[in-house]
Amino acid sequence: MGSRLNPIQKQKIGIVRALLKNPDIMIVNGATKIFEGKMRDQIEGYIHQEMAGKCIVWALDGREKKSDFDQII
């Protein structure tokens, strides 16, 4: 079954599986780079919604700009 999934579908499943574990801390390292435009915004919004009040460590490369974090290091 897994071999029939395209890379975007595999990435969505990986994100959902991580969120289903209800972690206190989630590390996101380029997990949303594969998505584009509105889909990327929706998935990132969903991650923020599901992780509200918890810690997200979001590794960004130099080209990405984010402003919706409590703290940027």
N, C-alpha and C positions, 0 to 999 in steps of 0.2 A: 504494500500500500504506500509506504513512504516514498518509494521510487517514482510514483506517479505524481507526486506533488512538485510544483515549481518552487523556486527559491523564495518567492514572496509568501506562498502558502506555508512553507516550512518555518519561515521567520515568524509569521503570525502565530502559529501553533506553539513555537518556543516561548513567545512572550506570554501567551495565555497560560501555558503550563507553569511558568514562573509565578504569575499572579495567583493562580489557583492554590499555590502553596502558602499564600498569605504571609509572605515574609515581613519581618520588621525592617530589614534592610534589603534593598535591591540595587544591584550594580548593573548599569546599562552601558555597554561599551560598543557603540556603533550599531546597536540593534535596530535602529530605525532608519539607517542610511539607505537601505534597500528600497524604502518606500518614497514616493514623491508626492509633493503638493498636499492636497486636501487629505488624502489617506494618511500621510505622515503626521499631519496636524491632529487628526482624529485619534490615531494610535497613541501619540504622545500625550494627548489630553486624557485618554482613558488610563494610561499608566499613572498620571498625576492624580486622577480621581480615585483610583483604586489604592494608591499609596498615600492618600491624604493622612497627615499626622505621623507618617513614618519617614524613614531616611531613604533617599534615592541618591546614589552616587552615579552621576551621569558623565562619562568620559567623552569629551568633545575634541575634535581636531581643530586646528587653527582657523579653518574656514567657516565653522559653524558658530552662529551667534544665538545665544539664549538669554532671555531676561526674566523668565518666570520661575526663578529659583530663589530660595531664601538666602543662599550664600554661594558665591562663585569664588573659587580658589584658583 
